[in-house]
Amino acid sequence: MTAKLFSPYTIKDVTFKNRIVMAPMCMYSSHNEDGHVLNWHRTHYTSRAVGQVGLIIVEATAVTPQGRITPQDLGIWSDEHIEGLQELAGLVKEHGAKIGIQLAHAGRKAVLEGEIIAPSAIAFNEKSKTPKEMTLEDIKETVAAFRDGAERAKKAGFDVIEIHAAHGYLINEFLSPLSNQRTDEYGGTKENRYQILREVIDAVKTVWDGPLFVRVSAHDYQEGGLVPEDYVPFAKWMKEQGVDLIDVSSGAVVPAHIHSYPGYQVPYSETIRNGADVPTGAVGLITSPAHAEEILENNRADLIFLARELLRDPYWSRRAAKELGVSIDSPKPYERGWNF
């Protein structure tokens, strides 16, 4: 019996050849400050596809210029971005991987010139700029920007869209009572704090019928903040709306100490998966193929998201296959009889 890590996984009509996912990680490498794909991105992502990752999710890609974390972030706020993203998607697919993109808005954690926006006028920390509290019109425009970004992602040929609702960025700021002190329909109760994510999901689904993920921060690590059990009802609502998988991370909505160790976020994935009966992805210091296999075999998650480990080793999937005794495709030159 093959290792579960190397078994295929299908969502809708998209099949990933294995359960290994490259988690979205900001590269801050769009140096022209126009959000366009450059040679760095072509090399960076395609090398992981050659390494046999099943699904590669492109870094947080801003749906508005104001929604960038830094001026060097990738963007999807303009039709001019489609061509570069389309080329990137094609390069990755040539090597048998599927490709996703994470649609994002930085909210109060944007480090940009000019005005930044958030659910409430509360700075992230004492060194951060104080954001403007979003008006209802700001919220409406932001929801529309996520929809437009999804439409461009579809035109560019992506297989998966992930909505970024984690790590203290805009949607996460609405979800957490630590950063959302609104008194209107977008603040207060759990249902109200979820409202912008509900609207974003509904808007995205008007133009996108492929696999849809949402990344969440399942633990705020701060008194009065959210814990994994709070995300169970959120996850149930996401499932009802047609979200296919919850990518379970944690932290970063407020400054907090996080005691991290291998697999420290896996129990959060397990809580949400079992509590909401929804597929999840596990992430967080998963570096060992045997550990990844254990998580899947014990039904603690459905996909394994690797981040820094894939930065260190683009060919981790090949090493994992060797360690787990699985035969996988060789690089094309090897198939043509080249000697290595």
N, C-alpha and C positions, 0 to 999 in steps of 0.2 A: 504494500500500500504506500502510495506516494505521500510525502509530507504535506500536511494541509496548507502550509505556507506557499506551496507551489501548485495548489489546486486552483482551477479557474473560478472566477466569481462574476456572476452576471447580474446587472441591474438594467431593467427594461430590455432593450435590445443591444446593450453594450456589454461585452465580455472582456474582463481583465484576465490576462493569461496566468497571473498569480496574485497573491494577496499583499504584495509589497507595494507600498505607495510612497512616493517622494512627497513629503509634506511641503506646503508652501513656505518659503523662507525668503525674506526680502534681501535682495542683492545690492540695492542702492547703486546701480550701475548704468542707469540711463543718464549719461553725463551731460547730454545736451539740454537737460531740464525740460524736455518736451514730451517725456513719457514713452519714447519710441524704443522698440527692440533694437539692440545692437549686436555686434559679433559676439560679445561676452555671453549674452543670453543664448545665442545659437549654439555655442560650444558647451556651455554649462548644462543645459537641459538635454541636449542630444547625447552627451557622453553618458548620462544616466540611462538613457534609452538603450544605448549600446550595451550597457551593463546589465540589461534585462530587468529593470524595474517594470512592474505591471502597469502602474498608473503614475504619471508625473503631473503634479499640480503646480502651475506657475504661481509665483509669488503674489502677494497682495497687490492688486492692480486697481488703481484709483478710478472711481466712476466720475469724479469731478476733479479739476485742478486743486481746489481747496481741500479735497479729501486725501491728498497725498500725505504720507508720513514725513517724507523729505522731498526736496526738489528732484532727487535722483530716482524716484520711484517710477515703475512702469505705469502707463495710463491706458484707459479704454474709454475716455470721455469724448473722443472725436472719431469720426469715420476715417480720419487719416491714420489711426492706429491699426486699422484692420489688416492692411497689407503685411506689415511686419509680423503681427501675431499669426496670420495665416501661414506665412513662411515657416515660422517656428513650429507651429502645429504639424505641418507637413514633414519637417525634418525628424521630429520625434516619432511620428507614425511610421516612417520608413523602416524603423528598427523594431517594429512590433509592439511598441508601448501605446497605451491610450494617454490622452492628455486632457487635463482640466485646467481651469483658471479660477483664481480666488478673487471675487469682486469685493472691493473694500472701500471704506471711508474712515479716515483716521480720527475724525472728531477732535476732541480736545488734545490729543496726543500728536497732532500735526506740528511739525517744526518748520514753519514757513513764515515768510514775510506777510504782513497784512492780517486780516481778520480770520479767526478760526471759530468753529461753531461746535456746540455740544447741547445735550438736553438741558443742562443747567449751567449757570455761569460760575463754575467751580473749577479751578486749576487742578491739574493732575498732582503737582507738588509745588513747593515754594519757588522752584527755578523755572516753572512752566508759565506760559502765557495764559491769562484768564480768557476763556472762550466767551463768545456771545451766546446767550440762551436762544435756541432755535425758535423761530416763530412757526405757526402752523403752515405758512407758505414755504418756509425753509424745509420743513419736513416733507411736504408734498413734492417739492422740487427734487429732494434727495431720493425719495422713493422712485420717482420717474427716472432719475439718473441710473439707479440700479437696473431698472427695466431696459433702458437704452444700452447699458453695458452688456446685459445678457443678449440682447439682439445682435450686438456687434460680435460677441463671443460665438454666437451661432454662425454668423457669416464667416468668421475666421476658421471654422471647422473644429472647434473644441468638442470633446466627447462628454465632458462633465463640467458643471458649474458648481463652485462652492461659494456660499455667502459667508463673509467674514463677520461673525458675531462674537468674537473672542478678543482676548489680550488687551482689553481696555480701550478698544477703538469704538467708533460711534455707536453701533448697534449694542455692543456690550455695555456701553455707558447708559443706554436706555434701560437695559434689563436689570442692572444692579441698583439697589436703593442707595448705595454709597455714592453714586455719581448722578443719580436721577432724583431731584427733589421737586419735580414739577407738580403742579396741583390741577392740571387739566387732564384731558383724556389720555395723555401719554405718560402720566406719572401716578404714583400712589400705589394702587393695587397691582398684584401680579399680572392680571389681565391687561391693565393699562400700560404697564411697563413693557409688555410683550407686543403691544399694538404696532409699533413701527416695524418690527420683524415680521409680523403677520402681513402687513401691507407690502413689504418688500418681497416676501415669498409669493404672494398673490400676483404682484406686478410682474415679477420674473416669469412666472408660469404662463402669463398671457403671450409670451414670445418664445418660451423654451419648454420643450416636452421631453428632453433628455434627462439623464441622471442628475439629481440635485442634492448636494450636500450642504450642511451648515456646520461651521466650526464654532464651538462654544468654549468658554472658560467656566468649567463646572465648579470651581471653588475660588472664592475671593480672598481667602486666608486673612480675613479681617472680621472682627466682631461686628455684627449687624449686617454683614454681607451674605452673599449666596453660598450655599453648599450643594453638593451633588443631588441631594434629595429635592432641592428646589427646582432642579432642572428636569425632573421627571414629568411634571405637568407641562412645562415648556416643550419637552420632546414629544409628548402625546399630541399637543397642538400642531407641532411641525409635521408629525406623521399624518394627522388628519388633513393637513394642507397639501400633502403629496411630497414631502421631503423624504428622500430615499435612505439617507445615512447621516448620523450625527458624528462629527469628527470631534472627539472629546479631549480638549486641552484644559488648562487652568491658569488662573492668576493674571496679574498685570492691569487690573482695573483701578487699583490704588497701590501705592507703594506698600509692600508687605514682605516679610521674611518667608521664604518657601524652603522647606526642608526637602530637597530633591535627592532621589536615589533611583537605581534602575527599576523602572516600572511603577514609579510613585503615582502616576495618573491612571494606571490601569483599573484600580477599583472604581474610579469615577465612571469609566466606560462601562464597567460591569453593572453599576447601579442604574445607569440610564438605560442600558440595553435590556435589563431584566424588568425594570420598573415601568418602562414605556413600551416594551415589546417592539423595539425598533433596532435595526442594524446600527452598529457603531464602529468607529475606528479608534484604535488605541495609539497613543504617542507619548513620548517622554523617556529619554535615556534607555531606549530599547536598542541594544547593540549586539546581543548574542542571538544567532539563529535558533538555538535551543530555547531561549526565552521567548522569542517570537512564536515559535511552534507551540509552546506551552499555553500561551495566551489564547491562541486559536482553538487548540484541542479542548481546552476547558471552557470554551464558549464565553470568554470574557470580552471578546471583540470579534468583528468579522473581517476587518482589514488591519494591517500593521502599517502605521505611518512612521517613517524614518526621517529624521531631520539632520542634525549635525553628523550623524554617522555616515550619511550619504555625501556630506561635504568632505569628510575625511577619506571616504572610499567609494568612488562612483561605481565600483564593481562589487559592492557588498553582496548583491544578489547571486553573483557567480560563486563567491566564497561560501555563501549560505547553502547553495545547492550542493557544493562539494562536501560540506560538513554534514549535511542531512542525507547524503547518498542519493541525490536526485540528478538525473541527466537533463540538461537544458540546452537550448540552441547555442551553437558556437558563433562567434563573429563571422561575417560573410567572407572575409579573406581566408579564414581557416577552411571554410567549406569549399573554397576554390583551390585548395591544395597548398596554400602558403604554409611555410614552416615558421613556428614561433620558438 
